[in-house]
Amino acid sequence: MMIDLHAHSNVSDGTQAPADLVGAAAVARLDVLALTDHDSTDGWAQGLAAARQQGVGLVPGMEISCKTSRGISVHLLCYLHDPAHPGLLEEITKAKDARLTRAERMVERLAEDYPLNWDDVSAHVAPGATVGRPHIADALVAAGIVSDRNEAFTSILTSHSRYFVSHYAPDPVLAVELVRAAGGVPVFAHPMASARGRVVAPEIFHDMIDAGLLGLEVDHRDNPPENRIWLRELALREGLLVTGSSDYHGAGKPNLLGENTTAPEMLERIIAAGTGSRPYLP
């Protein structure tokens, strides 16, 4: 089976509608896809309808943006949670609102030096989507200021840039606790992606495990090969799930659907542990 458990639609920072994303999964001959938009489950219904039509399995999920007390970014995938769980929904709404305010402030700063305004950015945001830096990057590309998202993130939108504005994000331990309370399965996304910025120390892994972390996304293009060995050893010691995925964003990133995959037995464990919602498996 071809199982890819990390993909984004235009409900967050992907470039395809959920239905088109599922269609792309069918073309890529995936058996199962997880829809994991940033801080949103708004694409679930459309994705499920398309999955039934296309005959592709769909695991409803989400990717939660977190931040440690030292300001290190952590991304937490969650699968099969209850999207209406009050505690998790409140925290996600708070983070989503902070993303919007942060994006507006960044555009104000950028407008001082570049021909860019909020309308330019809004043109790249689907209705109701979680706004993020990728949408600003798309506006910069459209304006001819940079060639692609990658150039935007390595220059103008880097966290060291004067245009950068931080935003609220929950502590990863709290996020794990809330996902478990919502009946979901929390998996640490690309935990050793050092090219994206600082990665957390081993004690953060153990704090998250103590809080109920159930898995590690090991096979991901941003985890260096030598670090994948450490992650697999940690997963074996702690009895954690091991997943692999593409982190597909459509045209927003070079990542290809199915470039990394998850073993069927790991998907079975996810389904057994998740109690907040159910997957569609044709």
N, C-alpha and C positions, 0 to 999 in steps of 0.2 A: 504493500500500500504506500501511496505517496501522501504524506501528511505534513502540511505546513501550518504551524501554529502561531504565526505572527504576520499580520498584513493590515494595511491601512486603506481606508476609503477617503473620499472627500468630506466625510463627516468630521475628519480631523485634518491631517496634512497629506493625505494621498491625493491623487489626481483623478481617480475614477469614482463614480457613484457606486454604492454597495452592490447593486445588481450587475454593473459592468465588471466590478472586481471579481464577483463569483463567475461571470462569464469568462474572464481571463484565466481563472483557476481551471475551468473546464478545458479551455484550449491548451493549457499547460499539463493536462492529464492528471491533475491532482485528484485524489480520492476524498480528501478532507482538508478544509481550510478553516482557520480561526480568524474571525473579524475582530481586530483589537485596536479600535480607534482610541486616540488619546482622550482620556477623561470623558468619554461619551459612549452611550449605548444606543444613540438615536438611529444608527444604521441597521440595527438587528432585524427589524421587521422586513425591510426591503431585501436585506441579504438572505433571510430565511425564505422568502417568496421565490427569489431567484435560484436558491439552492434546490428547492423542490422542483423547479422547472428544468434546471440543468442536470439534476442528478448528482450533485456534488454535496458531500457531507459538510455541515457547517457547525463549528463550535463557537457559540456566542462568548465574546470576551471584551476586554478593555485593557488599555495600557495606562497606568497611573504614574504621573510624574511626581517624584518625591525629592526631598532634599534632606541631607543629614545636618546635624547641628554645626558641622564644620563647612557647610555650604556645598557639599559634594552632591552632584545630581545622581539620583538612582531611579531607574525605571522598573516598575513592577507590573508584570502581566498578571491578569486574573481571568480565570475561566469559570463559566457556569455559575456566576453569582446572581443574586436577586437584584435586579436593577432598581428596584423600589425600596431597598433596605434603607431606612432613615439615616443611620449613622454614616454609611458609606456615601449615600447620595448627597448629604449635607457637605461632607468634606470635598467631594468631587466638584460640587457646584461652587464652593468657595475658591477652589483652585482654578476652575474654568473662568470665573469672573476676574480673578487676578491676572490670568493670561491676557484677557481682553484689555484691561487697564494698562498692563505692561506694554502690549503691542502699540497702543495709542501713544504712549509716552515715547517709545522708541521712534515711531514715525515722526513725531514732533521734532526730535533731535536730528533725525536724518534730513528732514525738510530744510534745516538750516544750511546744509551743504549740497544737497542733491535735489533734482526736480521730481519730488515724490510727495504725495499727500495721502490722506486716509482713504479717499475714494479709489486711488490707484490700488491700494492693498485690498480693499473691500471687494474689488472686482474679481479677486482670486479666492474668495471665501464663499463656500456654498452656504445657503441659508441654514442658520442654526449650527453651523460647524464650530468646533473648538478652534479659536484663532491662535496662531503661533508664529514663531519666527519664519517657518517655511513659507508662509503666505507673504511675508515681507520680502523674502528672498525672491519669490516669483514676481513680485512687483518690480524689484530691482532688475530682474532679467528682462521683463517686458519693456522697461525703460531704457534698456541697452547699457545699463551701468555695470553689470557683471554678465558673464556668459552663461552661468548656470547656478543652481542652488549651492553646489559645493564651493564654488568661488565666493559666493556671498558669505557662507559660513566660515570660511577660512580667512576672510578679510574684514568686510564691513560689519558682519553680524557676530563675530567672535565674542566670547565673554570678556575679552580684554579690550574690546573696542570702547571708545567713549560714547558710542550710541547704545551700548548694552544697558538694559534695565533688568534687575532681578524681579522675581515674582514669588508669591506665596506658593509653597508646595508642602504637603504633609511629610512628617518624618516617616521613613520607610517602615519602622517598627509599628507605628500606628496604622499605616496602610495595610500591612499584613494582618494585623488584628481585625481591622474592619472588614477586609475581604473574607476572612474566615467566619466572622460573625454574620456575613451576608450569604454564607453557604458556598463561597467561591474557593477556587484553587489558586493560591498565589505562587508565581514563578518569577524569580529574579531575572529580568531581561538583560541580555548582553552584559553580564556583570564585570567583565574585564576589558571593556572597550576603552583602552587607554588613549587611543587616537582621538576620542571625543572629549577627553579631559581627565581630571583626576578620578581614580577608582578608589573604592572604599577599602579600608583595612580589614583583615580577617575577623576582627572582633565584631564588625558590623554584620558580617555574614552570620555569625553565631547568635547575635542579638535577634536577627530576623528569624533564624531557625527556632530560637526559643519562643518567639512570638507566634509561630505556626507556619513559617515558610515551608512549602511542600516541594519546590523544584528549582532547578537552575537551567537557564537557556545556555547550553554549552556550545552547540554547533551553530555559530553565527559568524558572519564574515568579519565582524569587528573584534571578536575574541582571538588574540594571537594563539597560534598552535601550542606554544609551550604553556600558556595559561589554561588551555582546555584540559591539559593533563591534570593540573592542580584541581580544576573544577570537578572533573570526573572522580578524582580521589576523594574530594570532600563529599560529593554526592553519595559515593559508596559508603563512606564512614557514617554518614548521617541518615542514610536510607531515603535520600531525596530522589525525586523524578529528574530525568535528564531529557531535555527537549532540544530540537533543532528547527530552525526556521529561516525564512528569507528576510523578514522585516521589509516587505514589499511596500512601495509607495507609488506604484504606477510610474509615470514619467518623472516623478520628483526625485528619484534616486536610481542608481544603476542596478540595484538589487533585483534579482529575477525570482519569480515564483518557483518554489521547489528547489532552489539552489542548496538549501539545507533542509533536512526533513527529520521528523520525529518517528521513533519506532512505534508500531501498533500497540505493543504492551504498555508503553508509557501513556498513550491516549486512553487505554482501558483504565489505567490507574486514575487518570484525571476524571474520567466519567464516573468512576466509583466514588471519588472523593467529593465531587461537586453536587450540592443539594439545592442550590438557589434557582437554577434553570436547567434545561435539558438541551442536548445537542440534537441536530437533525442528522441522521445517518441513513441514507437510502438502502 
